[in-house]
Amino acid sequence: MAVMVTGTGFVGSYVVRDLLAAGEQVVLYGYFGGRGEPATLDLPDLKFLDHLVDGDVLDRVTAVVGDVTDLSAILATVERHNVRSIVHLASKVTAAAVADPLSAIRVNAEGTGNMFEAGARAKLDKVVWASSISVFGPRSIGPSGVISDDSAPDPNDVYGSAKLLCERMALGYYDNHGLDVTGLRLSRVYGFGEHVKAARGSGSAWLQKLLYEPAVGAGPSVVPCGDLNVDFHYVEDVSDAFVRALRHRGGQGRSYLTHGDYRPVAEAFDFVRELLPDADLTLVPGLPGGTSTSWSRQYDASGAEADLGIRSRVRMEEGVYRTINQYRVHAGLPPVPEPKSLSASSV
């Protein structure tokens, strides 16, 4: 029995790595960076995944080139490869949704609906999918200033609206078909590998200024958002969340907030300066053009912890330290020593 994973980019690559480490058979479904091209390590997504799993990834997974909007191809893949569960991550990110909203609706809404339909028709054991904090907005914030799973939805763009529609569909597929489906409302994910999604308009350019550029000596770097707090959600915590949700039985179509280490950007900046004292870095207030503020809000993920056993384990300092050293090693540079201030690795 196999797990089918769609969207093997930044987060998806870590999910595949963790599933392989757990002994699962994995089927990849998608374009892998090139539309209609065969699976090859020349494509960015598979090249990064191959790096994460220490090579030979195409010998360890089954890669099926296909479109998430093609239900018949999805059903054929599920049947042919004995797929019993799906982790659905394929999506057009916010900037791409703004540039081409009709395509984003097809991919993000119809594509996700196809995974639910395939799960219902094939009577799959589980479907886990990536929702987003973008289903919330300013009117979701309660008197405490914190957004919870029960807060009123308030999407303010096509991306968030499509994710909200998918959440409603997930509830319907549970009610009408008994499909065991769980959504995870992802926050600000960071870590080694963000370069895989940068070209898709992920909105993470400012984090590249904070982490990637100083790590490889590519400055000078002007880091914005110095007056904000950020939900630093380390990518390995996010991958662990998907694996835990996949193993959980009894999903009732619900979607759960996840969160990381909610901290001031200024503290992350100071820690990077401690790691890399010679880096040419400047911290400034304000948002870069086109950057959303959704990840600067505070979220209550107690539902995911109580129901799914999901919790944030990696503090901002630990995640930043790991990320910088992984980028340095990847660039052929020596890792930085562990600082004395890094005294704990859990939130």
Buried (B, 14 or more C-beta within 10 A) or exposed (E): EBBBBBBBBBBBBBBBBBBBEEEBBBBBBBBBBBEEEEBEBEBBBBBBBBBBBEEEBBEBBBBBBBBBBBBEBBBBBBEEBEBBBBBBBBBBBBBBBBEEBEEBBBBBBBBBBBBBBBBBBBEBBBBBBBBBBBBBBEEBBEEEEBBBBEBEBBBBBBBBBBBBBBBEBBBBBBEEBEBBBBBBBBBBBBBBBBBBBBEBBBBBBBBBBBBBBBBBEBBEBBBBBBBBBBBBBBBBBBBBBBBBBBBBEEBBBBBBBBBBBBBBBBBBBEBBBBBBEEBEBEBEEEBBEEBBEBBBBBBBBBBBBEBBEBBBBBBBBBBBBBBBBBBBEBEEBEBBEEEEEBEEEEB
